[in-house]
Amino acid sequence: MKAFNWQEAFGERASRIRASTIRELLKLTQRPGILSFAGGLPAPELFPKEEAAEKAAAILKAKGEVALQYGPTEGYFPLRAFVAEWIGVRPEEVLITTGSQQALDLLGKVFLDEGSPVLLEAPSYMGAIQALRPFGPRFLTVPAGEEGPDLDALEEVLQRERPRFLYLIPSFQNPSGGLMPLRARERLLELVMERGLVVVEDDAYRELYFGERRLPSLFELSREAGYPGVIYLGSFSKVLSPGLRVAFAVAHPEALQKLTQAKQGSDLHTPMLNQMLVHELAKEGFPERLERIRRVYREKAEAMLQALDREMPQGVRYTRPQGGMFVWMTLPEGLSAEALFQRAIEENVAFVPGSPFFANGGGENTLRLSYATLNPEGIAEGMRRLGRALKGLLALV
Ligand SMILES: Cc1ncc(COP(=O)(O)O)c(CN[C@@H](CCCC(=O)O)C(=O)O)c1O
């Protein structure tokens, strides 16, 4: 029998398919005793477990022939109507996706060819980098700061490049926590409208604001300006359940049709039972649920910042988020977040080292901390452990 070699069997694209650092780390953090600040996993205490059990049974009893049958690729219409009401569009403008993660894959499939330029921030959501990389794009990056992307750098890039789309997370950016002020959103849209470019706005953390009110999305601003080029991604993962894998894309009919056709080839449709369950759980008391979630994450963020202020040695910098789930930390130049990670695991605490969030490399002295999953006591203890690991590392330099 001839020796078998998978590497020879794989297609060329397979060489661009790599593991997700967060996914790999999450396996490690299942170890008992580890306090994990790695995954942006929503607070489990917020999951409507009992209600979901009742409603799932009721759906199967009353509408089992719909829940268990193939369904429309566009999504379960009552859920599309709910999303339309929430986002302020028509149901026909909504495509239900299997997580925003699938929407990112569909966007790569529809917009990117080998070598296509695509612009994103450095750092940016590593799941987007992972979804887009197999299509072989040329990543263009601009620095991400506490007020969103560096618009001067962006303008400079756009003078010499025409990206297939710009991938942005204007509200509570993952991982840097940045929040684009209104004037920056308006300036960005001007830059994009002048050039007729496509923007993909990933608004996964839209509702997790700690202030008085939500800022208008790029999508809302583009609609007011009559500009069709913004594709909006939203998700139920951070406001209801990530395990049900229900999210959505909102776009101009021509773009939405192409994304829908791509989805047909990907998974036919998002699981019907999950869509119907999300609809049943969301259709009553959604505003009250969102208010409670904002309060819980505000408290967790406060606990994290108090612990960091108490435990972190001189020279360590970190963001003070106004929403979302993450604190972005920068170690003193020359210190490695990977080396810190090894020491942290020995202290039974975990986080995500920053470099996988940089599409073109860099970020070796950065790391992301999620405060979403643990309670304030766990956060305080975890930061004590991280402080110990850091002081141990600093003692070596
Ligand atoms: C900006 C942004 N866009 C899309 C997603 C994925 O959302 P879905 O659950 O696929 O709707 C996420 C979720 N990111 C989390 C979840 C990843 C969890 C995991 O890989 O297990 C994280 O960064 O930790 C996100 O932050």
PDBQT file of the ligand as one rigid body, heavy atoms in Angstrom, charges set to zero:
ROOT
HETATM    1  C1  LIG A 401     -16.393  41.107  17.418  1.00  0.00    +0.000 C 
HETATM    2  C2  LIG A 401     -16.996  39.731  17.408  1.00  0.00    +0.000 A 
HETATM    3  N1  LIG A 401     -17.689  39.338  16.316  1.00  0.00    +0.000 NA
HETATM    4  C3  LIG A 401     -18.236  38.106  16.272  1.00  0.00    +0.000 A 
HETATM    5  C4  LIG A 401     -18.106  37.236  17.332  1.00  0.00    +0.000 A 
HETATM    6  C5  LIG A 401     -18.744  35.869  17.206  1.00  0.00    +0.000 C 
HETATM    7  O1  LIG A 401     -20.102  36.014  17.478  1.00  0.00    +0.000 OA
HETATM    8  P1  LIG A 401     -21.113  34.810  17.268  1.00  0.00    +0.000 P 
HETATM    9  O2  LIG A 401     -21.199  34.092  18.566  1.00  0.00    +0.000 OA
HETATM   10  O3  LIG A 401     -20.572  33.929  16.169  1.00  0.00    +0.000 OA
HETATM   11  O4  LIG A 401     -22.415  35.468  16.884  1.00  0.00    +0.000 OA
HETATM   12  C6  LIG A 401     -17.424  37.610  18.484  1.00  0.00    +0.000 A 
HETATM   13  C7  LIG A 401     -17.282  36.665  19.657  1.00  0.00    +0.000 C 
HETATM   14  N2  LIG A 401     -15.960  36.733  20.177  1.00  0.00    +0.000 N 
HETATM   15  C8  LIG A 401     -15.725  36.042  21.452  1.00  0.00    +0.000 C 
HETATM   16  C9  LIG A 401     -16.141  34.623  21.352  1.00  0.00    +0.000 C 
HETATM   17  C10 LIG A 401     -15.182  33.691  20.809  1.00  0.00    +0.000 C 
HETATM   18  C11 LIG A 401     -15.455  32.484  21.627  1.00  0.00    +0.000 C 
HETATM   19  C12 LIG A 401     -14.846  31.237  21.124  1.00  0.00    +0.000 C 
HETATM   20  O5  LIG A 401     -14.089  31.226  20.129  1.00  0.00    +0.000 OA
HETATM   21  O6  LIG A 401     -15.141  30.272  21.797  1.00  0.00    +0.000 OA
HETATM   22  C13 LIG A 401     -14.271  36.218  21.867  1.00  0.00    +0.000 C 
HETATM   23  O7  LIG A 401     -13.564  36.980  21.209  1.00  0.00    +0.000 OA
HETATM   24  O8  LIG A 401     -13.853  35.655  22.894  1.00  0.00    +0.000 OA
HETATM   25  C14 LIG A 401     -16.852  38.885  18.515  1.00  0.00    +0.000 A 
HETATM   26  O9  LIG A 401     -16.157  39.284  19.605  1.00  0.00    +0.000 OA
ENDROOT
TORSDOF 0
